[in-house]
Amino acid sequence: MNIFYLFYLFFANGVKTFRSAAIGKYDGESDVMKQIREDMMNNSSSDSDNLRHDWQNVGRDVRNSFNKLSAQNG
């Protein structure tokens, strides 16, 4: 019974989407996309801090790996 209900939801969503596209309404956003966009726009300063911290970590990892490799190969 549950599979029929899931199929009904899938079919109803497809009909709704097709109807919106036939009318010409392409700019509808889902709630998930709105939330993602809001998070991206509100956290710009902390994102730059995170990117700088990640860049430093990558540089440190590369230096450590290079030092280990050069120590092994003499």
C-alpha positions in Angstrom: 0.0 0.0 0.0 2.9 2.4 0.8 4.4 1.9 -2.6 1.2 3.0 -4.2 1.1 6.1 -2.2 4.7 6.9 -3.1 3.9 6.3 -6.7 0.9 8.6 -6.4 3.1 11.4 -4.8 5.7 11.0 -7.6 3.0 11.1 -10.3 1.3 14.1 -8.7 4.6 16.0 -8.4 5.3 15.3 -12.0 1.9 16.6 -13.1 2.3 19.7 -11.0 5.8 20.3 -12.4 4.6 19.8 -16.0 1.6 22.0 -15.5 3.9 24.8 -14.1 6.3 24.4 -17.1 3.4 24.5 -19.6 2.2 27.7 -18.1 5.7 29.2 -18.3 6.5 29.4 -14.6 10.1 28.2 -14.4 11.4 30.2 -11.5 9.9 28.3 -8.6 12.3 27.4 -5.9 11.9 24.6 -3.4 12.2 25.2 0.3 15.5 23.4 0.4 17.0 25.6 -2.3 15.8 28.7 -0.5 17.5 27.5 2.7 20.8 26.7 0.9 20.8 30.1 -0.8 20.1 31.9 2.6 22.9 30.0 4.3 25.3 30.9 1.5 24.5 34.6 1.6 24.5 34.9 5.4 27.7 33.1 6.2 30.1 34.8 3.8 32.6 36.1 6.4 32.9 32.8 8.2 33.3 31.0 4.9 36.3 33.1 4.0 37.8 32.3 7.4 37.2 28.6 6.8 38.7 28.8 3.4 41.8 30.5 4.7 42.1 27.9 7.5 41.7 25.1 5.0 44.3 26.6 2.7 46.8 26.7 5.6 46.0 23.1 6.5 46.6 22.0 2.9 49.9 23.9 2.8 51.0 22.2 6.1 50.0 18.8 4.8 52.0 19.3 1.6 55.1 20.4 3.4 54.9 17.5 5.8 54.5 15.0 2.9 57.3 16.6 1.0 59.6 16.5 4.0 58.8 12.8 4.6 59.3 11.9 1.0 62.6 13.8 0.8 63.8 12.2 4.1 63.0 8.7 2.7 64.8 9.2 -0.6 67.8 10.9 0.9 
